[in-house]
Amino acid sequence: MTEREQFRVTLSIPWLVRGVDSVQDAVNIAVSEVGRRLATAETTPVSTGEITVQTLSCANCGATTEAALVVAETALVGLALECTVTAQSPDDAESTVRRELGSEFEDIPLFPIESVRRDT
């Protein structure tokens, strides 16, 4: 049997916010709503950490911007969530995090960006 280790899993979460006028309002609401769901989640094997806004880079000039777009008072915000979990492999860590958080994020895709072993 493989030894279980600590992994840091980063998930991409697309978050829809309605009734906003600015990107900053959309970001604030998205982070707050995701944080509230995580606070009520019963995820004993998963320790959740920082919620950040993802960044996008221009392929031509390399400039970066927040992954948030507001059109007609509706925003799509790309969030990144870091979690820590004990697992046997990076794939096992990703599936554990998605399974444990899935009930709090029903109908919202939780897309793994990265899964790395934590150095203790």
Secondary structure, 3 states (H helix, E strand, C coil): CCCCEEEEEEEEEEEEEECCCCHHHHHHHHHHHHHHHHHHCCCCCEEEEEEEECEEECCCCCCEEECEEEECCEEEEEEEEEEEEEECCHHHHHHHHHHHHHCCCCCCCCEEEEEEECCC
